[in-house]
Amino acid sequence: MAGHVPLLRRLPSGVNVRNAGDAEASVPSDTIRAAMIYLDHAATTFPKPEEVYRDMDAFVRRAGANPGRGGHRLAQEAERMIDETRLLVARLAGATRPERVVFGLNASDGLNMAIKGTLRTGDHVVTSVLEHNSINRPLERLERDGTIAVTRLGAGPDHRLDPDDVARAFRPTTRLVALTHASNVTGTIQPVAEIGRRVREHGALFLVDAAQSAGVVPLDMERDAIDLLAFTGHKGLYGPTGTGGLLVGERADVRPWREGGTGGDASRPLQPEEFPHRLEGGTPNVFGIAGLRAGLRWVLERGPEAILAHERRLLRGFLAALKRADAFAWYGADRALLDRGGEGRVGLVAFNARGTPPQAIAAALDERFGIAVRPGLHCAPHAHRHLETFPHGAVRISVGALTRPEELEAAAAALDQLAG
Ligand SMILES: Cc1ncc(COP(=O)(O)O)c(C=O)c1O
């Protein structure tokens, strides 16, 4: 408990990071950052490893040109940097064809490319209640337009999907199974290998949303029969925002979506058929991809398993330090964190305080204790219906590779104090 008081005192008096626009503008951001304990890594990891800032800066100062295969040496160097980043993404994901790593803005871009680029009128899609809106919303739109039919599978009390439920949902028209690998609300990792096998047997395509798993859960598109894998660069890959995309397996035929220049053969009237340019039109995010390359190198050097083990240890320490755990309702199989070492989960946990809205808890943590967490529906309304926490949602604490145990101890002490 001692941890939060000095932290609070470091904030100039009257600063309300959440509400006070004027005060916020007048407080140097370094002061806020130094005073905050950041436990919102599932939204985006922050801060990034020093190497990410350093390499981004160094690369774009040296070779921040517009990439182009036939261009000058600086353009070629930018192109080589992007290709090396594709290689690192492919290595992380167990994919054999780096040119099929397609860059976009984030996981949402990857999911939209996959969903809108593969589905046709009359198709059926299997998805689940655990999905983020970047799967829910494109599917809902196509369903409302009358283009597709959707089956949304429930999750069990352990917040896991049953691979047999997926198999039972198949119809002759099922073209796509679209599921999250790790839920951003419950933290549970889904049995993608078992599901992938069933999807392959049926002949549909398997789209996996790896927004919360890439960088912490080992991925293997080949082994797990994943045809389309959407990833984001700014979470567990420690790159900057504005990076992410889609890996496209050999069985998937994704239609071009954003057509434009590719830095290659400009004489063709249509977008090239070949990957990656088939799905990449326009100047890429060279700054961002340079940072993503540094983030990927950093993650690969440490290994996703080691990062996940660190995150599970942190959450176990948090739950063990809490004296008033009974004052809160815990979601996401929290006992698994203590009893089974966090097996089957990524580094986040959601909870509510009885009788207090999650937004009030998060605001108190922010303003009184300098702790940043995420309240609400986490862009996953069906997951909160599943937890019976809709419409207010819950408070989510999420950790990253750079989170320190004492930060979780301070969070536990703050919650104990709020519990009274
Ligand atoms: C499970 C899941 N899927 C998709 C997304 C979307 O990621 P992005 O905002 O990078 O597009 C998120 C982001 O929180 C997520 O948690």
PDBQT file of the ligand as one rigid body, heavy atoms in Angstrom, charges set to zero:
ROOT
HETATM    1  C1  LIG A 501      -8.884  -9.497 -29.337  1.00  0.00    +0.000 C 
HETATM    2  C2  LIG A 501      -8.678  -8.228 -30.116  1.00  0.00    +0.000 A 
HETATM    3  N1  LIG A 501      -8.911  -8.222 -31.430  1.00  0.00    +0.000 NA
HETATM    4  C3  LIG A 501      -8.733  -7.133 -32.180  1.00  0.00    +0.000 A 
HETATM    5  C4  LIG A 501      -8.297  -5.958 -31.633  1.00  0.00    +0.000 A 
HETATM    6  C5  LIG A 501      -8.110  -4.785 -32.515  1.00  0.00    +0.000 C 
HETATM    7  O1  LIG A 501      -6.790  -4.400 -32.531  1.00  0.00    +0.000 OA
HETATM    8  P1  LIG A 501      -6.384  -3.021 -33.250  1.00  0.00    +0.000 P 
HETATM    9  O2  LIG A 501      -6.990  -1.943 -32.421  1.00  0.00    +0.000 OA
HETATM   10  O3  LIG A 501      -4.919  -2.996 -33.221  1.00  0.00    +0.000 OA
HETATM   11  O4  LIG A 501      -6.971  -3.059 -34.585  1.00  0.00    +0.000 OA
HETATM   12  C6  LIG A 501      -8.047  -5.899 -30.258  1.00  0.00    +0.000 A 
HETATM   13  C7  LIG A 501      -7.621  -4.634 -29.631  1.00  0.00    +0.000 C 
HETATM   14  O5  LIG A 501      -7.756  -4.422 -28.467  1.00  0.00    +0.000 OA
HETATM   15  C8  LIG A 501      -8.233  -7.067 -29.481  1.00  0.00    +0.000 A 
HETATM   16  O6  LIG A 501      -8.010  -7.064 -28.165  1.00  0.00    +0.000 OA
ENDROOT
TORSDOF 0
